[in-house]
């Protein structure tokens, strides 16, 4: 059954029990011409996305969604990779605060105002996974991020900030609302905002840059969006090398390998022959 939008403020019985989870898989693709370039790329990724940098990104996310940080656990791994986990909470308020159900007039992303609600624990996590193809020169960096909140806090407010922070070549994003909350008359509400696609909350610049596919289960409040960059510039993917340094045949082979890698990640399956897809 379709949930009709509600455009009025409603007083809740108790506090908002809804759990909202926004999950990302961000991918950065690189081509290293030789083992030395590959080692340099891994070192670059390890420095660019070390635990301290990830802590700063997640701290910014907490500010954007209006959450207080309760605890931080972070770890750098050998030979590469890092993880960060944060427990966050909403600010405590006195009395029953009205919430705005179905107000779609707020701007998404960092410009959105912080939301204050009852004390309610949540968490933000990030894990990184650098890896590479054994003989094709391809390296893929993946960052998995989960922003899970309860109550009035909305992880969707951090959507644009996270996309611009990582600038992924490919992104797979999931958003789900679980549980329910009640109004003062006992009526259940299984969602407290309008949404028919994660794209609703993306900036126009992001929508212009990426080709997107949605798979949504509206009646279950489950939303899924996959993104891949529209424009392909070989220089964007070469690490420590420029395409003008390569012979035309070598340039075409490398371009084919990179595009094959990207399409397989985007579609989630191995593709034996991708010539017809270019």
Steps between C-alpha positions, in 0.01 A plus 500: 500500500635842406566732791342837437710804588407681820553875499426595858686495827406217730564445870639159581425271788841457660792535258562417137580127472573496127842368398643646178809347341694641205768266361763575236745299294736753339746382233808673360660334196865548402740362241865461602735446206757300698558358853675819613201715402272251671695529828483879472123485451450277805716736705297797375169334593638397839598861575192663345251275682681409820311464829559864603356634172200265529440616858485859371254407223271316742526784752378735225214257427399511868487881490298501178231263631493674839646220714739504795796260498502267802793276408753447220693182418744514208767272361754501216587155362812343350577487214216745426143595589327670793182486707313754713190452716313777682214490747288815473197640681237764449483790742251450781192724511228555757142397423339372181641678197284515185659354187434605145377202299532524124669841481702483180596867486833470682813500288680165514862468602729712717283812483219327691445606860586273789204322659455476876316206656500267795816317602535197276819308410607450140821422316715590200761265357749492213727221377740518206603218267790567258557212253642438155488268201801262503609562140285767330630814674158580649470617861165553672450690823169439679361685801194361680311754711194453721315789661232351726283732708195489723245773567497836325858478370503440125805340333377634164630843603857366462442345157650777287789564737611136487473481121711816456751385766579175320422602139440135403514361148221263605265508798242254627266657755229343715252676727251328728255613768414235761259481791220745575411789728162606644313825528325604822187311387694175451502502119813342350727679252749286309679793336520868594609667174429498128722287277453299180871482408834574661552729200242737654767603752795533259630829370432590137876491434520136612199401289666660196833322555372144546290247315265347758280194542237464774359181651244601761252306714272785605259297711794380714673841516810358327682715243802406286697714253807410294715773342780504242677803352369601157820656366810287443841668491791256498725749682260483795583130548873487423721530808840663447458487120325715240318360197720708265793283615328184372484362147149497345468120516611490864261783578206307353589180691525683832175686437325169426635341821389793715153517346455126540592529868256787551210332321546174689491685833200708391295203379627265773609217272791386283464601135701278258467735201422868550580634151134554417443700818747780410 
